[in-house]
Amino acid sequence: MSAPEANPSPQDIKRWRQYLSDERAEAATYRYLAQRRQGEEREILLELAEAEGRHEAHWLVLLGDAAGKPAAPSVRNRVLGLLARRFGSVFVLALAQRAEGRSPYAADPSATSAMAADEQIHEEVVRGLATRGRNRLSGNFRAAVFGANDGLVSNLALIMGIGATGVSTSFILFSGLAGLLAGALSMGVGEYVSVRSQRELLSATRPTQITLTAAKELDIAANELVLVYRARGMTPEAAEHRAAERMGLYSCDCDPSFSLQPDGDATPDDHETVGTGLGAAASSFCFFASGAIIPVLPYLLGLTGAMAVVTACVLVALALLATGAVVGLLSGASPLKLALRQMAIGLGAAAATYVLGLLFGTSVV
């Protein structure tokens, strides 16, 4: 821990006080998150809070009598604390991950090299905790996000393309509702088939327990059980030792440490990451429909012409910004960057179909 500097400047004191306040806020955020978790995750979060407390002590020593009344934490830390108190979800961990990655300690000579290293490690620790939550969400969440975005973009493009041809408002409304239903059904069925197929592939890949029942009937001299374990990726020596154990023969000349290796029959369950077929289908259907209804809303509310088109584009743009930001938060990427990307892609697709509608006109319809 550093000793107090002889004559710190007012700028130094102001910066240190901000660091002090932010460290206290970050520690509180981790404690709030720990209250909503159990077991290992709770212990890790409390350890992170303790580490932030050590950083707090560093700034208290540097400030000395100049510590004074605590400064207000940064807006980012205040928002994190509020979200942690109210929700404590993976979204908060994703935001905390980004906050740890933006630590200024590496470029500040007043912070120790150990503190800068701590912040880098904290980012990886929080990334690991956030990854657990992302894995729990990944199956149905993937279907939900893709469904909502597909609904927004495809139905807006449909409405824009048809509307540009000059057909009546009622025809545009009917086309939008038909596109909503057709797309939602297609997405739901497609997602169900996709997830069911993936789960069936995982089930077919998982080793069975046949080695436990068939081992005692095998020819000891041929010992084809060795081939089973070699096919699962074991070395010939390890496979021979495992086969000897399965057949009740413990006189194998192999390294005894092979017995300490986990049995190949026990494979991790990836089904949680994939999600369930019905869950993914329902999420995809509902979120596609919720996205596809947005560009139809202006026509349902009685708007016509350019006003309906502009309103639909604005509503879809806002929705795309929201979904892009959510994906950015969960992935640890920049929410603003992904939000703008989603909006640009969606409005670009709608603009392309609008131009095509103008080119064809009502004479083709």
Steps between C-alpha positions, in 0.01 A plus 500: 500500500637843402588764751328841475659731245666809645308767314220356289340746260128586519456297180662198665278528806189533284597195292586290806174587670315389187695174499419451867130552441495270199680222689243522778217489246649200319544312827137572588389375156678169550345463845152567358561237232627254763175534694313349204735206450608193689799272530809565294365800308415675828849435637667631185294820505581562865870448424474762224337740746785438743756576228325829421525573871878465482505751214283732708756482781775602256322822407415574861870486585592730211226749585562507874315791652393613151259206465218715638139431414461216247459616142213377287580180307508516123169471318600153376563373852180654631300328227679171569422524870134575432467207259683266737263589784188458288587215268841338548480339156753404235448844347656659809797263481545584133505871584740438789727311262520802271554731797796293625647504149500882500705544815739799473751358748743370237563857380493669841833512690315549827360148477727206565580243234328239717178704495512527121556124476213442744260689274606296198447178692168626634380545143576134428337386826182693423514374142499145635205569728311672218573206270314267736194718471542533125511123466178469696334753269662403172248245371165674530655846506660439160161405358337803662750755370516356151123472490443860603755634253366287216149619574602864508709493185304260282157652567623857465664406171179331387283798590741749347531305176126452459420852613735650242300340219207729576246242616229587750561532873272204573707281267820607679342424837383158385845422355666601826273280711542207259876546509489504880310172525689322224839608631422417863379152408802442277741618768336291771496181295852557370639563848327194640645275229845658537521460877349152500749392237790642696388329820462171316853537364628560852314196628644286221851620585478428874667169597271233641553280803520182295863452606382434855273210403685350203852507646471174693393309186785619275787285384787587732762424236338717232387764747304713255409726790837667442372614161204671666722716717747570221210616282404740779843661483705310761859400436559125446656470847213678672246300299660171602499597865138614491393183322680290763310683772168449325566126457608459860867447410739713701825336390552734206856633466375850426566813701270490808439873464268418210246391757475860615372618163126559466306233320416586143141401565445818696466782249378851583137574429487752215122490482469797734690717252296378205164559668177303453318464171163622628657782699703621204200470265270692735761771554565528128128517415415756767798724444465492122136599540588773751758638259284464189204683656700819550515613133127415469399719795475830307254340255301343784475847655360645176806679363544506124750604236835652586404551866442125546830416326704746705336391826563135423866569424547699822336231715703222340821703530443546874423130544812400307710733714359331810562143383848587377587659833375193690715269286796732558450491876481123513793443267725751675531707181413868461120536537500820294699346216278193473185711537601724210600199294162333553318818404709556187447143378126508563432839343733415211298189417176699519642771275601242240151351480346848491710588198394176330137584572543841341658344192218249447209727590134410499502397137670172594275430797 
